[in-house]
Amino acid sequence: MRMRPILAGALVAGLLAPTWWGGPTPAHAADALTDDQKAAVRALVRETLLDDPEIIAEALEVYQERQQAEKAAQARAAIAHNRAALMAAEPEDVLGNPDGDVTIVEFSDYQCGYCKRVFPELMQAVEADGNVRLIIRELPILGPESVVAARAAVASRAQDLYPAFHKALMEMKGGVSEASVMQLAAEVGLDVEALRKDMNDPALDEVFGQNIALAKQLGVSGTPAFVIGGTLVPGAVSGEQLNALIEQARADG
């Protein structure tokens, strides 16, 4: 006999009903069931699930949607609470338009394949729009080489070549190493010796510490991850999705 959840629920209610009238409230009805009634309820639930296993998939889907909605709400609250720190950047360190009306913050790692894969579409969306600020927050989580590249990138800001160096690091082919990073630095016009000195500045540790703290508060657990307006977008996104998110952020003000 095929039994949908509504019918099963009605029968369970029927089993419980005799205990409600003038007796225990529904909250305590299960405690008032006899052993035979409890067995009947368990059998009914089992029969329903075996006869219509899609119920389990439906329940899991609803649960996942609720979890995602809760995470999104928590992320929005964290973004609002940390907005000043998230959006802070010197104009010369911004990719895109420093005076743009929409800001994208990307948590990124120079060894992250997905970060490199999304980079061309990200830059195309930013440049085509013309009114977007792009702030990169390095999150070197993929090993020592990631740390070297991130320190070099942040240190390059002292020579006002961060946007060009970031672009070159994202477009670099092959593995990341100290040698390859320094070679690339020379190619974009950086003074390598000065860069090495600036990479040892303890102030860089504060930059990375702040990025890590922001990532934790937003629930970012990997790269890339984007904050666009008031929305957290984990993972790589397409150019079409980026354009839609930019327009939504602009509409939201």
C-alpha positions in Angstrom: 0.0 0.0 0.0 1.5 3.3 -1.1 1.2 6.0 1.6 2.2 9.6 1.2 3.5 11.6 4.2 0.2 13.3 4.8 -1.7 10.0 5.1 1.0 8.6 7.3 0.9 11.6 9.5 -2.9 11.4 9.8 -2.6 7.8 10.9 0.1 8.6 13.4 -2.1 11.4 14.7 -4.9 8.9 15.0 -2.8 6.7 17.2 -1.9 9.6 19.4 -5.3 11.2 19.5 -6.8 9.0 22.3 -4.1 10.2 24.7 -4.8 13.9 24.0 -8.4 14.3 25.1 -8.2 15.5 28.7 -4.8 13.9 29.1 -1.2 14.7 28.1 -0.4 17.5 25.7 1.0 16.7 22.3 4.5 17.6 23.5 4.2 14.7 26.0 2.0 12.4 23.9 4.9 10.1 22.9 5.6 9.4 26.5 2.0 8.4 27.0 1.9 5.8 24.2 1.6 2.2 25.1 4.3 -0.1 23.9 1.9 -1.4 21.2 1.2 2.1 20.0 4.9 2.9 19.8 5.6 -0.2 17.8 2.7 0.6 15.5 4.1 4.1 14.9 7.6 2.8 14.2 6.2 0.2 11.8 4.1 2.8 10.0 7.1 5.2 9.6 9.2 2.3 8.3 6.6 1.2 5.9 6.1 4.7 4.6 9.8 5.2 4.0 10.3 1.9 2.3 7.3 2.4 0.1 8.2 6.0 -0.8 12.0 6.5 -0.2 11.9 9.8 -2.1 10.7 11.2 1.2 14.2 10.9 2.5 15.7 12.8 -0.4 13.1 15.5 -0.1 13.7 15.9 3.6 17.5 16.1 3.0 17.0 18.7 0.3 14.8 20.8 2.6 17.4 20.4 5.4 20.3 21.5 3.1 18.3 24.5 1.8 17.7 25.6 5.4 21.4 25.1 6.3 22.4 27.1 3.2 20.0 29.9 4.1 21.2 30.0 7.6 24.9 30.2 6.5 24.0 32.9 4.0 22.3 35.0 6.7 25.3 34.5 9.0 27.6 35.6 6.2 25.5 38.7 5.5 25.7 39.7 9.1 29.4 39.1 9.3 29.9 41.2 6.1 27.9 44.1 7.6 29.8 43.9 10.8 33.3 43.8 9.1 32.5 46.0 6.1 35.0 48.7 7.0 37.9 46.2 7.3 36.8 44.3 4.2 36.6 47.4 2.0 39.8 49.1 3.2 42.4 49.5 0.5 44.7 52.1 -0.9 43.6 53.4 -4.3 46.9 52.2 -5.9 46.3 48.7 -4.7 42.8 48.4 -6.2 42.2 46.6 -9.4 39.6 48.2 -11.5 38.1 51.5 -10.6 39.3 52.8 -7.2 36.1 55.0 -7.1 33.7 52.3 -8.3 30.2 52.1 -6.8 30.4 48.3 -6.4 33.3 46.6 -4.5 34.3 43.0 -5.0 36.6 41.5 -2.4 38.3 38.2 -3.4 40.1 35.9 -1.0 42.8 34.3 -3.2 45.8 32.1 -3.2 48.4 32.2 -6.0 48.6 28.4 -6.1 44.9 28.0 -6.3 43.9 26.6 -9.7 40.4 27.7 -9.4 41.5 31.3 -8.6 43.6 31.3 -11.8 40.8 29.8 -13.8 38.3 32.5 -12.8 40.8 35.4 -13.1 40.3 36.2 -16.8 36.5 36.3 -16.5 36.8 38.3 -13.2 39.0 40.9 -14.9 36.8 41.0 -18.0 33.7 41.6 -15.8 35.5 44.3 -13.8 37.0 46.1 -16.9 33.8 45.8 -19.0 31.7 47.3 -16.2 34.1 50.2 -15.6 32.7 51.0 -12.2 33.9 48.2 -10.0 36.6 48.2 -7.3 38.4 44.8 -6.9 40.2 44.3 -3.7 42.4 41.1 -3.3 42.9 39.7 0.1 45.6 37.1 -0.1 44.8 34.0 1.8 47.9 31.8 1.4 46.6 28.4 2.6 48.2 26.0 0.1 51.7 25.7 1.5 55.0 27.6 1.9 55.1 28.6 -1.8 51.7 30.3 -1.4 53.1 32.3 1.5 56.2 33.3 -0.5 54.1 34.5 -3.4 51.6 36.3 -1.1 54.3 38.1 0.8 55.9 39.2 -2.4 52.6 40.4 -3.8 51.8 42.5 -0.7 55.4 43.8 -0.4 55.2 45.0 -4.0 52.7 47.6 -2.9 55.7 49.6 -1.5 56.8 50.0 -5.1 53.3 50.8 -6.5 53.3 47.8 -8.8 50.9 45.6 -7.0 48.1 45.4 -9.7 50.7 44.5 -12.4 52.4 41.9 -10.2 49.1 40.3 -9.1 48.1 40.0 -12.7 51.4 38.4 -13.6 51.3 36.0 -10.7 47.7 34.9 -11.7 48.8 34.4 -15.3 52.0 32.6 -14.4 52.3 29.1 -15.8 53.9 26.2 -13.9 54.6 25.8 -10.3 55.1 28.6 -7.8 58.5 28.9 -6.2 60.6 31.6 -4.7 62.8 31.6 -7.9 59.9 31.9 -10.2 58.3 34.6 -8.1 61.5 36.7 -8.1 62.0 36.2 -11.8 58.4 37.4 -12.4 59.0 40.4 -10.1 62.0 41.5 -12.2 59.9 41.1 -15.4 57.2 43.5 -14.2 59.8 46.1 -13.2 60.2 45.5 -9.4 63.5 46.1 -7.6 64.0 42.5 -6.5 66.4 43.4 -3.7 64.1 46.0 -2.3 61.2 43.5 -2.6 63.1 40.8 -0.7 63.7 43.3 2.1 60.1 44.5 2.2 58.9 40.8 2.3 60.5 40.5 5.7 58.6 43.5 7.1 56.6 42.3 10.2 53.7 44.5 9.1 52.9 41.9 6.5 52.1 39.4 9.2 49.4 41.8 10.4 48.0 41.9 6.9 47.7 38.2 6.6 46.4 37.9 10.2 43.6 40.3 9.4 42.8 38.4 6.2 42.6 35.1 8.1 40.5 36.6 10.8 38.1 38.1 8.2 37.9 34.8 6.4 37.0 32.9 9.6 34.3 35.4 10.6 32.7 35.1 7.1 32.9 31.3 7.1 35.4 31.3 4.2 37.1 27.9 4.2 38.8 27.9 0.8 39.8 29.9 -2.3 38.5 31.6 -4.2 35.8 33.3 -2.3 34.1 36.5 -3.2 32.3 39.2 -1.3 30.1 41.2 -3.7 27.9 43.8 -2.1 26.4 42.0 0.9 26.8 38.5 -0.5 29.4 35.9 0.1 30.1 33.7 -2.9 32.3 30.7 -2.2 34.1 29.0 -5.1 34.8 29.9 -8.7 32.0 31.7 -10.6 31.4 32.4 -14.3 31.5 35.8 -15.9 27.8 35.7 -16.3 27.3 35.0 -12.6 29.7 37.8 -11.8 27.8 40.3 -13.9 24.5 39.3 -12.3 26.0 39.7 -8.8 27.5 43.1 -9.6 24.2 44.3 -10.9 22.4 43.0 -7.8 24.9 44.7 -5.5 24.4 47.9 -7.4 20.6 47.6 -7.2 20.9 46.9 -3.4 22.9 50.0 -3.0 
